[in-house]
Every structure is written in structure tokens, then in C-alpha cells.
């Protein structure tokens, strides 16, 4: 069957919508006249009828496709089997980039025109626009008469552009579905379809191997990852293997690579690369491990609080705090005590800042919706980012992700609720959190929500939950669920409210369970965790002291004296070894806190017997490298030590110290010039508040 690319675009815009779309909106999005849209709709109506769907046209309201979800899904699959008379401008330009990236030698202008069935003049016009598109990736399109056309730039830049192209064009669930089809060799898509062409950038057999390796590793990962992050990782690995096999290797700044080696995700990345090297029988450069580490850092659904202890994170914590303070001042909402928001921002900002500094680029397919639906918040976050990061050019795509984090926090509310729900969302942590917060705000019956990925769904005992909500179609799902968009429309909110209230009636009529909410084992586990929290806090308070030295000394001499004293107190067993460990960590990255006279020295080590936080005042300031790379004068050395290994509640308490230091200007001033008794009392009260929150 024949269908135009424009007709396909209109159907794709309408088929997942739950409320009417106006002719004006369609004409603006597709960039054609309203008359053209009306003409296309006549033909689309015939096509929908053959698919057992109906096109509803309401004057003054808009257009809507009506029919069962199954029929809609069947039509979406069938669209890929149709023969297209033309490509849209965006599709054609994407095809041109795919062809240029695939080719190892220049491509002739007439060959492009012939393959895409357009004139040479059209291709020339497309190339002018593509030159602007690839410029931010530090790439250029070279055109020479008699030579042909090729993309010029570094291997890193080409990889960035290819990853961006795939992420921009394919949704996560679509990408995963296409991978599965290609692996199983049963794809029904045309060979020259845009999706297939994108997947030609990587080989089917290699995708199968990478998928197998990643599925094995995902089962043992210490944290869950979003579908979007999983797709990003797959794309990076697939492109990396393809490019290495043709002799193209990627490079990374050695200083930054050394910092990444200290991160907990580096060992996981190393395992991934080692498995890939064995399976493909190739040597993979160490820089690849660094890039996989960055993917994993941005992939976590939950950020382990103990990791905020790391000095490499402290600078990011300060920046996140400043962003939160700016938005709190502008909106009047209390945000500075919002721990989930802080953790989410730190987890996102750390890899994002590196991406921006390396001009890596990132796709955010939800950006148009975010800018439209959260216009005021988008502008506020943009202003906050410009103030906190004056030296960086933060793209709107990154602003959009930050808006989702803040939107999640601003939408949060408390109330009487009784229902539980799974939320299946493939768009990533920011979208999921915002959707979950909005559900809790708009549907007061929901007491608890759990975000799950496509991969986790099969493993779950779904009967435990009362509602199942999804942003994507769930193939062969055995029980009732409702499809909603990541940004719920008013109509969708009403439908979910009805769904929830119907489930509430079922719940109230059902016989009450004789089992208690918590088992004895669960209660004991909670009590044990509280014991670990209070135990760590008690040890830190008992062993805290502030020492001052009468003679001038270096930072290393000062830390050495401090460790000798701690060895006498049986906090650690080998002072010299701990000093070396502390300064090995200091050599990798700055430990001075920017804008202060403070330096935070820290380490985790098996020779540390108990957690410890102490302060040491120098008679004469010393110059040290700060976390932002500048040199600052420091006269107050803070020493934070942790046993290794150490339980997570203890790491969380240690992390609290590092964040309370930089909580605000008053806390910084207190640690710079405060007396021992005052600082001791301040820490104690912070611990008391922390334990109260944990036990309540």
C-alpha cells in the first residue's frame, strides 16, 4: 500500500493522543497549509476505516483517532510495511547523514540524489542545513567537485553525532523493539526505512552479542538503570565496536580518566569492556572504559547517598544546592531540605557537566513538551543555571532535564491515600519522577508508586499493586492497565481518577487481610538499620575534636599529626598508610572547597577501624587545589575517614557531614571560624534531626 510521508506523520501525531488536535496545530507541526492537512485527512480517513478505526472531526475542537488500543498498535506496526512516495525533510536529511556515516569514502552528489529520489538541487540544499546541524559536534561536511561529499572530524565527534542521531530519531521502546526484530531476523520494516537505516550503523550479529553481555551484567548491577540509559549504553557500545573494528579509536583527557578510575562504576565498566574484548577478539582502548563509566553514572535510578561523601561530588553538591536555593527563592516552595531532589540533581549534573565541557551533546525528545507545558519553570531554571554556571553554555536539552527534576519536587504533595501503583515509563528518571509526583498530586487515592522499566516488568509480582499505568503499549500484558502520556493531559487525569476510584471500591469490598503490614523480619531489619544510623552518628560525635597548631606546617604535616593522634585513640591502625591514601586521593582532584578557606581530606580504607570526622586549624594558610581546578588559600583542614568496607547507613551519616558543611553561607562560616564546642553542638543537632526523620 502507498502512503506519503506527510500522511504517515499526521497519523503518528494523532494515534497516541487522548484529546483532540486542531488543524492549526497539525499544519504548524508538519509545516504545511491547513488546506493541505484537510486534503490529507480525507485519504487518512479511508486508511483508518480499513484498520477498524475512526477519524473524529469536531468543528472548533479538533481531530481525534477513535478505536481500540490493539487496533491502534496494529496500525502503527503496519505503517512500517507501507511503501512511501516521499520522505519528509527531516527524514531525508537523517538518511543523508546515515549514508555519509556508513561510507568509508566520499559519496557522489548524484548518488545521494538517486538513492533518495530527489534532485541534486534538493540534496545541495539539505547539505547546507546539515552543515549547521553537525557544527556543534565539531564536525564539518566536506564537498569537492570530482571528489564527493564526506563528514570530517574526530572519531569522538562522529560517535557523538551518531548517538545523538539515533536517540533523536528513535524512542527507547521503538529502538529496543527494532533491535529484537533484527536479532530474531523477522523485521517487517522496509530496507530503506529511516529506522532500519539508523540501525545499519551497527551490525545485527554484534547487537546480539552486546545485548547478551548487557543482559547478563544487568542482573548483577548494584543499581537499576532506566530504559533510556540502557539504550544509550547499547548505542555507545555498538558504535564503539563497529568503529574499533575499522581502526577508529576514541581518546579521553588523561586527567579526567584518572578521576573516573576512582569512581565505583569504573570497575563495572571495566568488566563490560573486558567481556566485549573477549567476545569480539579485539583490543579495546582504556578510554572506552571511561566513557562507559560516564554512561553508568548517568544511568542510576537511585543515587546512593554514601557516594555524596566523595570529594569529586562535593563541588556538584554545592552547585545543586545553589540551583535549589535560586528556585526556592523564586517560587516560595521549600526545596533546600529535599534530599531526593538533591540526590537526583547531583546524579544528573556530574556527567552532564562533563558532557557539556566536551561538547558531547544530548537528545531530549520531550523538550518541546517541557517548554510548552512548563514555560515559567523552564525560564526560572534557565536563569538559575546561567547564574550558577556562568562559564558554561548549557543547552536547552539539559535545561529540560533539570526542569523535570524541579518539576517533580514542586509537584510533590502529601495526603490520605490508599492505593499502590506501578508506573512503566521508558523516558528516564526525570520524566518518571515528574509523572509519579503528578499522579500523587492529582490522584489522592495513590499512597505509593513504583517506577519500573520494560526489563523489570517480567520479574515483578504485579498482583501486589492495585494500579498499572504505562506510557507505552505493553505487549501481551496479562492484566488491566492504562496508557497515559508522560505529561498527563486533563482528560487522562480524569480517566486515571475513575480507574483509581473503581479500584478503591474493589479494595473496600474485598475481605481484609489478616496479615500485618510488616513481617517480623521486616521490622527487625528496620530496627537494625536505625541502630546502624545511630551507632555511626554516636561514634562520630564521640571522637570529634578540633586541633590548632602553634607552628607553621604543610597540609601533609598537619594531616600526619592528626592521623598519629587518631592512631593513639584506636580510630585507625597505621597513620602513615592513611596519610598516603589521603594524599593519593588529593593528587587526583582538588579537595579545597571553592570560595572558602576549607579543604576536605577524606578516604575509605581498611586500616580505618571507626568512622571519624576531625578539624585541624593551621597557623599559616597553605595553597591547595580546589574542586573547580583553581588554587585557593586554606587554613582549616577537615579530615573525614571511613572504614572500608562500611555499611550503607554509616556512609549516609558520613555523607551528611560533607553536605552540612556547604549547606549555606552560615554553615560555611561556622566551619571556617567557629569554636570546637559550637561546631560540635551544630553537628549533634543535625544528627538528631537526621535520626528523627529516619525513625518517623
C-alpha positions as CSV (number, residue, x, y, z in Angstrom):
1,X,0.0,0.0,0.0
2,X,1.2,3.5,-0.8
3,X,1.2,6.3,1.7
4,X,3.0,9.7,1.8
5,X,5.5,10.6,4.5
6,X,3.2,13.5,5.4
7,X,0.2,11.2,5.8
8,X,2.3,8.9,8.0
9,X,3.4,11.9,10.1
10,X,-0.2,13.0,10.7
11,X,-1.3,9.5,11.7
12,X,1.7,9.2,14.1
13,X,0.8,12.6,15.7
14,X,-2.8,11.6,16.2
15,X,-2.7,7.9,17.1
16,X,-1.4,8.2,20.7
17,X,-3.3,11.3,21.6
18,X,-6.1,11.1,24.1
19,X,-7.6,14.5,23.2
20,X,-8.3,16.4,20.0
21,X,-5.6,18.1,18.0
22,X,-6.5,21.2,15.9
23,X,-5.9,21.6,12.2
24,X,-3.8,24.6,13.0
25,X,-1.5,22.5,15.4
26,X,-1.1,19.9,12.7
27,X,-0.3,22.4,10.0
28,X,2.3,24.1,12.2
29,X,4.0,20.9,13.3
30,X,4.2,19.5,9.8
31,X,4.9,22.9,8.2
32,X,2.2,22.8,5.5
33,X,-1.1,24.8,5.0
34,X,-4.4,23.9,6.7
35,X,-5.8,23.2,3.2
36,X,-3.2,20.5,2.7
37,X,-4.0,18.9,6.0
38,X,-7.7,18.8,5.1
39,X,-6.8,17.1,1.8
40,X,-4.6,14.5,3.6
41,X,-7.2,13.8,6.2
42,X,-9.7,12.6,3.5
43,X,-7.3,9.8,2.5
44,X,-6.2,9.1,6.1
45,X,-9.9,8.5,7.0
46,X,-10.1,5.8,4.4
47,X,-7.0,4.1,5.7
48,X,-8.2,4.2,9.3
49,X,-11.5,2.6,8.3
50,X,-9.6,-0.3,6.8
51,X,-7.8,-0.6,10.2
52,X,-11.2,-0.6,12.1
53,X,-10.5,2.9,13.5
54,X,-12.5,6.1,13.2
55,X,-11.4,9.7,12.5
56,X,-13.4,12.0,14.6
57,X,-13.6,15.6,13.3
58,X,-15.3,18.2,15.5
59,X,-15.6,21.7,14.2
60,X,-13.9,24.2,16.6
61,X,-12.5,21.3,18.7
62,X,-10.1,19.2,16.6
63,X,-9.2,15.8,15.2
64,X,-9.0,12.5,17.1
65,X,-8.5,8.9,16.2
66,X,-11.0,6.7,18.0
67,X,-10.8,2.9,18.4
68,X,-9.3,0.1,20.5
69,X,-5.7,0.3,21.6
70,X,-4.9,-3.0,20.0
71,X,-6.1,-1.7,16.6
72,X,-4.0,1.4,17.0
73,X,-0.9,-0.7,17.8
74,X,-1.6,-2.9,14.8
75,X,-1.8,0.1,12.5
76,X,1.4,1.6,14.0
77,X,3.2,-1.7,13.1
78,X,1.6,-1.8,9.6
79,X,2.8,1.7,8.8
80,X,6.3,0.3,8.6
81,X,5.3,-2.1,5.8
82,X,3.8,0.6,3.6
83,X,5.7,2.0,0.5
84,X,6.4,5.7,0.9
85,X,6.2,8.0,-2.0
86,X,8.5,10.5,-0.4
87,X,10.5,11.4,2.8
88,X,9.9,14.3,5.0
89,X,12.7,16.9,5.0
90,X,13.9,15.7,8.4
91,X,13.8,12.0,7.4
92,X,15.7,12.8,4.1
93,X,18.4,14.7,6.0
94,X,18.7,12.0,8.5
95,X,19.1,9.5,5.7
96,X,21.9,11.6,4.1
97,X,23.8,11.6,7.5
98,X,23.4,7.9,7.8
99,X,24.7,7.3,4.3
100,X,27.7,9.6,5.0
101,X,28.5,8.0,8.3
102,X,28.2,4.5,6.8
103,X,30.6,5.2,4.0
104,X,34.3,4.9,4.4
105,X,35.0,7.1,1.3
106,X,33.4,10.2,-0.2
107,X,29.9,9.8,-1.7
108,X,28.9,11.4,-5.0
109,X,26.2,14.1,-5.1
110,X,24.3,12.3,-7.8
111,X,24.4,9.0,-5.9
112,X,22.6,10.7,-2.9
113,X,20.0,12.3,-5.2
114,X,19.4,9.0,-7.0
115,X,19.1,6.9,-3.8
116,X,16.6,9.4,-2.2
117,X,14.8,10.1,-5.5
118,X,15.1,13.9,-5.4
119,X,17.0,16.4,-7.5
120,X,20.7,17.3,-7.0
121,X,19.5,20.9,-6.1
122,X,17.4,19.4,-3.2
123,X,20.4,17.4,-1.9
124,X,22.6,20.6,-2.1
125,X,20.0,22.5,-0.1
126,X,19.8,19.7,2.5
127,X,23.6,19.7,2.9
128,X,23.6,23.4,3.7
129,X,21.2,22.8,6.6
130,X,23.2,19.7,7.7
131,X,26.4,21.7,7.9
132,X,24.7,23.8,10.7
133,X,23.4,20.7,12.4
134,X,26.8,18.9,12.7
135,X,28.7,22.1,13.6
136,X,28.0,21.9,17.4
137,X,29.6,18.4,17.3
138,X,32.8,19.9,15.9
139,X,32.2,18.2,12.5
140,X,32.1,19.6,9.0
141,X,30.7,18.4,5.7
142,X,33.4,18.5,3.0
143,X,32.2,19.0,-0.6
144,X,34.7,18.9,-3.5
145,X,33.9,18.7,-7.2
146,X,35.1,15.4,-8.6
147,X,35.8,14.1,-5.1
148,X,32.4,13.8,-3.5
149,X,31.0,14.5,0.0
150,X,32.2,13.3,3.4
151,X,31.9,14.2,7.0
152,X,35.2,15.5,8.5
153,X,36.0,15.5,12.2
154,X,37.4,13.4,15.1
155,X,36.2,9.9,15.9
156,X,34.8,11.1,19.2
157,X,32.8,13.8,17.4
158,X,31.4,11.3,14.9
159,X,30.4,8.9,17.6
160,X,28.6,11.7,19.5
161,X,26.7,12.7,16.4
162,X,25.7,9.2,15.5
163,X,24.5,8.5,19.1
164,X,22.6,11.8,19.0
165,X,21.0,10.9,15.6
166,X,19.7,7.6,16.9
167,X,18.5,9.0,20.2
168,X,16.8,11.9,18.5
169,X,15.0,9.8,15.9
170,X,14.1,6.6,17.8
171,X,12.2,6.3,21.0
172,X,13.5,3.9,23.6
173,X,10.8,1.3,23.2
174,X,11.0,1.5,19.4
175,X,14.7,1.1,19.5
176,X,14.5,-2.0,21.7
177,X,11.8,-3.5,19.6
178,X,13.8,-2.9,16.4
179,X,16.9,-4.5,18.0
180,X,14.8,-7.5,19.0
181,X,13.4,-7.8,15.4
182,X,16.8,-7.6,13.8
183,X,18.3,-10.1,16.2
184,X,15.5,-12.5,15.5
185,X,15.7,-11.8,11.8
186,X,12.0,-11.2,11.5
187,X,11.9,-7.4,10.9
188,X,9.0,-6.4,8.7
189,X,10.4,-2.9,8.1
190,X,11.5,-1.9,4.7
191,X,15.2,-2.0,4.0
192,X,15.3,1.8,3.2
193,X,13.1,2.9,6.2
194,X,14.6,5.6,8.4
195,X,14.7,3.3,11.4
196,X,16.4,0.5,9.5
197,X,18.9,2.9,8.1
198,X,19.8,4.1,11.5
199,X,20.3,0.6,12.7
200,X,22.6,-0.1,9.7
201,X,25.2,2.0,11.6
202,X,25.7,-1.2,13.7
203,X,25.7,-4.9,12.7
204,X,22.9,-7.3,13.7
205,X,25.2,-10.0,15.0
206,X,27.2,-7.5,17.1
207,X,23.9,-6.2,18.6
208,X,23.1,-9.7,19.6
209,X,26.4,-10.2,21.4
210,X,26.2,-6.8,23.1
211,X,22.6,-7.5,24.2
212,X,23.6,-10.8,25.7
213,X,26.5,-9.3,27.6
214,X,24.4,-6.4,28.9
215,X,21.5,-8.7,30.0
216,X,24.0,-10.8,32.0
217,X,25.5,-7.8,33.6
218,X,22.2,-6.1,34.3
219,X,21.2,-8.9,36.6
220,X,24.2,-8.2,38.9
221,X,24.4,-4.4,38.7
222,X,24.3,-2.8,42.1
223,X,21.7,-0.3,40.9
224,X,18.8,-0.4,38.4
225,X,19.1,1.7,35.2
226,X,16.4,3.4,33.1
227,X,15.4,2.1,29.7
228,X,16.7,5.4,28.1
229,X,20.1,4.9,29.8
230,X,20.2,1.3,28.8
231,X,19.5,2.3,25.2
232,X,22.2,5.0,25.3
233,X,24.7,2.4,26.6
234,X,23.8,-0.1,23.9
235,X,24.1,2.5,21.2
236,X,27.5,3.6,22.5
237,X,28.9,0.0,22.8
238,X,27.5,-0.9,19.3
239,X,29.1,2.1,17.7
240,X,32.3,1.7,19.6
241,X,32.8,-1.9,18.5
242,X,31.9,-1.0,14.8
243,X,34.3,1.9,14.8
244,X,37.2,0.0,16.5
245,X,36.9,-2.8,14.0
246,X,37.6,-0.4,11.2
247,X,40.6,1.1,13.0
248,X,38.9,4.2,14.6
249,X,39.7,4.6,18.3
250,X,38.4,7.2,20.7
251,X,40.5,9.3,23.2
252,X,39.8,10.9,26.6
253,X,41.6,13.5,28.6
254,X,44.0,11.6,30.8
255,X,43.5,13.7,34.0
256,X,39.7,13.1,33.8
257,X,40.2,9.4,33.1
258,X,42.3,9.2,36.3
259,X,39.4,10.7,38.2
260,X,37.0,8.3,36.7
261,X,39.2,5.4,37.8
262,X,38.3,6.3,41.4
263,X,34.6,6.1,40.8
264,X,32.7,2.9,41.9
265,X,31.2,2.5,38.4
266,X,34.7,2.2,36.8
267,X,35.1,-1.5,37.8
268,X,31.7,-2.3,36.3
269,X,32.6,-0.5,33.1
270,X,35.9,-2.4,33.1
271,X,34.0,-5.7,33.3
272,X,31.8,-4.7,30.4
273,X,34.8,-3.8,28.2
274,X,36.7,-7.0,29.2
275,X,33.7,-9.2,28.2
276,X,33.4,-7.2,24.9
277,X,37.1,-7.6,24.1
278,X,36.9,-11.4,24.7
279,X,33.6,-11.8,22.6
280,X,34.9,-9.7,19.7
281,X,38.5,-10.8,19.9
282,X,39.8,-7.2,19.8
283,X,41.8,-4.8,21.9
284,X,39.6,-2.0,23.3
285,X,41.4,1.2,24.5
286,X,41.1,2.3,28.1
287,X,39.3,5.5,27.1
288,X,36.3,3.3,26.3
289,X,36.1,2.3,29.9
290,X,36.0,5.9,30.9
291,X,33.0,6.6,28.6
292,X,31.1,3.6,29.8
293,X,31.7,4.8,33.4
294,X,30.1,8.1,32.5
295,X,27.1,6.3,31.0
296,X,26.7,4.2,34.1
297,X,27.0,7.3,36.3
298,X,24.1,8.9,34.5
299,X,22.2,5.6,34.4
300,X,21.2,5.2,38.1
301,X,17.6,5.3,39.1
302,X,18.6,6.0,42.6
303,X,21.8,7.7,43.8
304,X,23.4,6.0,46.8
305,X,23.8,8.7,49.5
306,X,27.1,7.4,50.6
307,X,28.6,8.5,47.3
308,X,28.0,12.1,48.2
309,X,30.9,11.6,50.5
310,X,33.3,11.7,47.6
311,X,35.2,15.0,47.2
312,X,34.6,14.7,43.4
313,X,30.9,15.0,44.2
314,X,31.1,17.8,46.7
315,X,31.6,20.5,44.1
316,X,28.5,19.2,42.3
317,X,26.6,19.1,45.6
318,X,27.4,22.8,46.1
319,X,26.2,23.7,42.6
320,X,23.0,21.7,43.1
321,X,22.4,23.5,46.4
322,X,22.8,26.8,44.7
323,X,20.2,25.8,42.0
324,X,17.8,24.7,44.7
325,X,18.3,28.0,46.6
326,X,17.6,30.0,43.5
327,X,14.4,28.1,42.6
328,X,13.2,28.2,46.3
329,X,13.7,32.0,46.4
330,X,11.8,32.4,43.1
331,X,8.9,30.1,43.8
332,X,8.5,30.2,47.6
333,X,8.5,26.4,47.8
334,X,10.8,24.9,50.4
335,X,13.4,22.9,48.4
336,X,16.7,23.0,50.3
337,X,15.7,20.1,52.6
338,X,14.5,18.0,49.7
339,X,17.0,15.1,49.8
340,X,15.6,13.2,46.8
341,X,15.9,16.4,44.7
342,X,19.5,17.0,45.8
343,X,20.4,13.4,45.0
344,X,18.7,13.5,41.6
345,X,20.4,16.8,40.7
346,X,23.9,15.6,41.7
347,X,23.4,12.3,39.8
348,X,22.4,14.2,36.7
349,X,24.7,17.2,36.9
350,X,28.0,15.3,37.4
351,X,28.1,13.5,34.0
352,X,26.1,16.4,32.3
353,X,28.8,19.0,33.2
354,X,31.5,16.8,31.6
355,X,29.3,16.2,28.5
356,X,28.9,20.0,28.1
357,X,32.6,20.7,28.6
358,X,33.4,18.1,26.0
359,X,30.7,19.3,23.6
360,X,29.2,15.9,23.6
361,X,25.6,16.9,23.1
362,X,22.5,15.1,24.3
363,X,19.0,14.4,22.9
364,X,15.9,15.3,24.9
365,X,12.8,14.3,22.8
366,X,10.5,15.7,25.4
367,X,11.9,19.3,25.2
368,X,9.1,20.8,23.1
369,X,6.5,19.5,25.6
370,X,8.5,20.7,28.6
371,X,8.9,24.2,27.1
372,X,5.3,24.4,26.3
373,X,3.7,22.9,29.4
374,X,6.2,24.3,32.0
375,X,7.2,27.6,30.3
376,X,7.6,29.6,33.5
377,X,9.6,26.9,35.4
378,X,11.8,26.4,32.3
379,X,12.7,30.1,32.3
380,X,13.4,30.0,36.0
381,X,15.7,27.0,35.8
382,X,17.4,28.6,32.8
383,X,18.1,31.8,34.8
384,X,19.3,29.7,37.8
385,X,21.7,27.7,35.5
386,X,23.1,30.9,34.0
387,X,23.8,32.2,37.5
388,X,25.4,29.0,38.9
389,X,27.3,28.1,35.7
390,X,28.3,31.4,34.2
391,X,31.3,29.8,32.4
392,X,29.3,27.1,30.6
393,X,26.9,27.2,27.7
394,X,24.2,24.9,29.0
395,X,22.0,23.7,26.1
396,X,18.2,23.7,26.4
397,X,18.1,19.9,26.2
398,X,20.0,19.8,29.6
399,X,17.8,22.6,31.0
400,X,14.8,20.4,30.1
401,X,16.1,17.5,32.2
402,X,16.7,19.8,35.1
403,X,13.2,21.2,34.8
404,X,11.9,17.6,35.1
405,X,13.8,17.2,38.4
406,X,12.5,20.5,39.8
407,X,9.0,19.9,38.5
408,X,9.0,16.5,40.3
409,X,9.9,18.3,43.6
410,X,7.4,21.2,43.1
411,X,4.5,18.8,42.3
412,X,5.1,16.6,45.4
413,X,2.4,16.7,48.0
414,X,1.1,14.7,51.0
415,X,-2.4,13.4,51.7
416,X,-4.5,10.5,52.7
417,X,-4.0,7.7,50.2
418,X,-4.8,4.0,50.0
419,X,-3.8,2.7,46.5
420,X,-0.5,1.5,45.2
421,X,0.7,1.7,41.5
422,X,3.3,0.5,39.1
423,X,4.3,3.2,36.5
424,X,6.0,1.8,33.4
425,X,7.9,4.7,31.7
426,X,10.8,4.4,29.2
427,X,11.8,8.0,29.1
428,X,14.1,8.1,32.1
429,X,14.3,9.2,35.7
430,X,13.3,12.8,35.3
431,X,10.2,12.1,33.4
432,X,9.3,9.2,35.6
433,X,9.7,11.2,38.8
434,X,7.6,14.1,37.4
435,X,4.9,11.7,36.3
436,X,4.8,9.9,39.6
437,X,4.7,13.2,41.5
438,X,1.8,14.5,39.4
439,X,0.0,11.2,39.9
440,X,0.3,11.6,43.6
441,X,-0.9,15.2,43.5
442,X,-3.8,14.7,41.1
443,X,-4.9,11.2,42.4
444,X,-5.0,11.5,46.2
445,X,-6.0,7.8,46.4
446,X,-2.5,6.7,45.5
447,X,-0.3,6.1,48.5
448,X,2.7,4.6,46.8
449,X,4.2,4.4,43.3
450,X,7.0,2.4,41.9
451,X,8.7,3.2,38.6
452,X,9.6,0.1,36.6
453,X,11.3,-0.4,33.3
454,X,10.3,-2.7,30.5
455,X,13.0,-5.1,31.6
456,X,11.9,-5.3,35.2
457,X,8.2,-5.8,34.3
458,X,8.5,-9.6,33.7
459,X,10.2,-10.2,37.0
460,X,7.5,-8.4,39.1
461,X,4.7,-9.8,41.2
462,X,2.2,-7.4,39.7
463,X,-0.7,-8.6,41.9
464,X,0.8,-6.7,44.8
465,X,-0.2,-3.4,43.2
466,X,-3.7,-2.0,42.6
467,X,-3.0,0.1,39.5
468,X,-0.8,-0.4,36.5
469,X,-0.1,2.8,34.4
470,X,2.2,2.9,31.4
471,X,3.4,5.5,28.9
472,X,3.9,2.7,26.3
473,X,2.0,-0.2,24.9
474,X,2.6,-3.4,26.9
475,X,2.6,-6.4,24.5
476,X,0.8,-9.5,25.9
477,X,0.4,-7.9,29.3
478,X,-1.9,-10.3,31.3
479,X,-4.0,-7.8,33.4
480,X,-5.7,-4.5,33.1
481,X,-3.6,-1.4,32.7
482,X,-4.0,2.2,31.4
483,X,-1.8,4.0,28.9
484,X,-1.0,7.7,29.7
485,X,1.4,10.2,28.3
486,X,4.5,11.3,30.3
487,X,2.8,14.7,30.8
488,X,-0.8,13.7,31.6
489,X,-3.5,15.6,29.8
490,X,-6.6,16.8,31.8
491,X,-8.6,14.0,30.0
492,X,-6.0,11.4,31.1
493,X,-6.1,12.6,34.7
494,X,-9.9,12.2,34.7
495,X,-9.6,8.6,33.3
496,X,-6.9,7.7,35.9
497,X,-9.1,9.1,38.7
498,X,-12.0,6.9,37.5
499,X,-9.7,3.9,37.3
500,X,-8.3,4.6,40.8
501,X,-11.8,5.1,42.3
502,X,-13.1,1.9,40.7
503,X,-10.1,0.0,42.2
504,X,-10.8,1.6,45.6
505,X,-14.3,0.2,45.5
506,X,-12.9,-3.3,44.7
507,X,-10.4,-2.9,47.6
508,X,-13.1,-1.8,50.1
509,X,-15.4,-4.7,49.1
510,X,-12.5,-7.3,49.2
511,X,-12.1,-9.1,52.6
512,X,-9.5,-7.6,54.8
513,X,-6.2,-9.4,55.1
514,X,-5.4,-10.9,58.5
515,X,-1.7,-10.3,57.9
516,X,0.0,-7.2,59.3
517,X,1.6,-4.6,57.0
518,X,5.1,-5.7,58.1
519,X,6.6,-9.1,58.9
520,X,8.8,-9.6,62.0
521,X,11.8,-9.9,59.7
522,X,10.9,-6.6,58.1
523,X,10.5,-4.9,61.4
524,X,13.8,-6.3,62.7
525,X,15.5,-5.2,59.5
526,X,14.2,-1.6,60.0
527,X,15.3,-1.6,63.7
528,X,18.8,-2.9,62.7
529,X,19.1,-0.1,60.1
530,X,18.1,2.5,62.7
531,X,20.7,1.0,65.1
532,X,23.4,1.4,62.4
533,X,22.4,5.0,61.7
534,X,22.5,6.0,65.4
535,X,25.7,3.9,66.0
536,X,27.6,5.7,63.3
537,X,26.4,9.1,64.5
538,X,27.3,8.3,68.1
539,X,30.9,7.2,67.2
540,X,31.4,10.4,65.0
541,X,30.2,12.7,67.8
542,X,32.3,10.9,70.5
543,X,35.5,11.2,68.6
544,X,35.1,14.7,67.1
545,X,37.8,17.2,68.0
546,X,39.3,20.5,66.6
547,X,43.1,20.9,67.0
548,X,45.1,24.0,66.5
549,X,48.9,24.1,65.8
550,X,51.2,26.8,67.1
551,X,53.9,26.4,64.4
552,X,53.5,26.7,60.7
553,X,53.3,23.4,58.8
554,X,52.3,22.0,55.4
555,X,49.0,20.3,54.8
556,X,50.7,16.9,54.8
557,X,52.4,17.5,58.1
558,X,49.1,18.6,59.6
559,X,47.2,15.6,58.4
560,X,50.1,13.4,59.5
561,X,49.9,14.8,63.1
562,X,46.1,14.3,63.0
563,X,46.5,10.6,62.0
564,X,49.0,9.9,64.7
565,X,46.6,11.2,67.3
566,X,43.8,9.1,65.8
567,X,46.0,6.1,65.9
568,X,46.5,6.7,69.6
569,X,42.8,6.8,70.0
570,X,42.5,3.5,68.2
571,X,40.4,5.1,65.3
572,X,42.9,3.7,62.8
573,X,45.9,1.3,62.9
574,X,48.5,2.7,60.5
575,X,48.8,6.5,60.4
576,X,51.4,6.6,57.7
577,X,49.3,4.4,55.4
578,X,46.2,6.6,55.9
579,X,48.2,9.8,55.2
580,X,49.4,8.3,51.9
581,X,45.9,7.2,51.0
582,X,44.5,10.7,51.7
583,X,47.1,12.4,49.6
584,X,46.9,9.9,46.7
585,X,43.2,10.9,46.6
586,X,44.1,14.6,46.8
587,X,46.5,14.2,43.8
588,X,43.7,13.0,41.5
589,X,41.4,16.1,42.0
590,X,41.2,19.2,44.1
591,X,39.9,19.0,47.7
592,X,39.6,22.7,48.5
593,X,36.0,23.9,48.7
594,X,35.7,26.8,46.2
595,X,35.0,30.2,47.7
596,X,36.1,29.1,51.3
597,X,39.1,28.6,53.4
598,X,38.2,24.9,53.9
599,X,39.7,21.7,52.5
600,X,38.0,18.4,52.9
601,X,40.5,15.5,53.0
602,X,38.9,12.0,53.0
603,X,39.4,8.4,52.3
604,X,37.9,5.0,52.8
605,X,40.5,2.4,53.9
606,X,40.7,-1.0,55.6
607,X,43.1,0.4,58.2
608,X,40.4,2.8,59.5
609,X,38.6,1.0,62.3
610,X,35.9,3.5,63.1
611,X,34.3,6.4,61.2
612,X,35.9,9.8,62.1
613,X,35.5,13.5,61.5
614,X,38.0,15.9,62.9
615,X,39.1,19.5,62.2
616,X,42.6,21.0,62.1
617,X,43.4,24.7,62.1
618,X,46.7,25.9,60.6
619,X,48.6,28.9,62.0
620,X,49.5,30.0,58.4
621,X,47.3,29.4,55.3
622,X,48.5,27.0,52.6
623,X,47.7,27.0,48.9
624,X,45.8,23.9,47.7
625,X,43.9,22.9,44.5
626,X,40.2,23.5,44.8
627,X,37.5,21.2,43.4
628,X,36.9,23.6,40.5
629,X,40.6,23.4,39.5
630,X,41.6,26.8,40.9
631,X,44.2,27.4,43.6
632,X,42.9,28.7,46.9
633,X,44.3,29.6,50.3
634,X,43.2,27.2,53.1
635,X,43.7,27.4,56.9
636,X,41.1,24.9,58.1
637,X,41.6,21.2,57.2
638,X,38.7,18.8,57.6
639,X,39.5,15.1,57.8
640,X,36.8,12.6,57.1
641,X,37.7,8.9,57.4
642,X,35.6,5.8,56.7
643,X,36.3,2.1,57.2
644,X,36.3,0.0,54.0
645,X,34.1,-1.8,53.6
646,X,31.4,0.1,55.6
647,X,27.7,-0.3,55.8
648,X,25.4,2.0,53.8
649,X,23.7,3.7,56.7
650,X,27.1,4.7,58.0
651,X,28.1,6.1,54.7
652,X,24.9,8.0,54.6
653,X,25.8,9.6,58.0
654,X,29.3,10.5,56.8
655,X,27.8,11.9,53.6
656,X,25.6,14.1,55.8
657,X,28.7,15.8,57.3
658,X,30.1,16.7,53.9
659,X,26.7,18.2,52.8
660,X,26.1,20.1,56.1
661,X,29.4,21.9,55.7
662,X,28.3,23.6,52.5
663,X,24.6,23.8,53.3
664,X,24.6,27.6,53.2
665,X,26.8,30.6,53.9
666,X,26.3,30.5,57.6
667,X,27.3,26.8,57.8
668,X,30.5,27.6,55.8
669,X,31.3,30.5,58.1
670,X,30.7,28.2,61.1
671,X,33.3,25.7,59.9
672,X,35.7,28.4,58.9
673,X,35.9,30.3,62.2
674,X,33.7,28.5,64.7
675,X,34.8,27.2,68.1
676,X,35.0,23.5,68.8
677,X,32.0,23.4,71.2
678,X,29.8,25.3,68.8
679,X,30.7,23.2,65.8
680,X,30.2,20.0,67.9
681,X,26.8,21.1,69.0
682,X,25.8,22.0,65.4
683,X,26.8,18.6,64.2
684,X,24.9,16.9,67.0
685,X,21.7,18.8,66.3
686,X,22.0,17.9,62.6
687,X,22.4,14.2,63.5
688,X,19.4,14.4,65.9
689,X,17.3,15.9,63.1
690,X,18.5,13.3,60.6
691,X,17.7,10.4,63.0
692,X,14.3,11.8,63.8
693,X,13.5,11.9,60.1
694,X,14.7,8.3,59.6
695,X,12.7,7.0,62.5
696,X,9.5,8.9,61.6
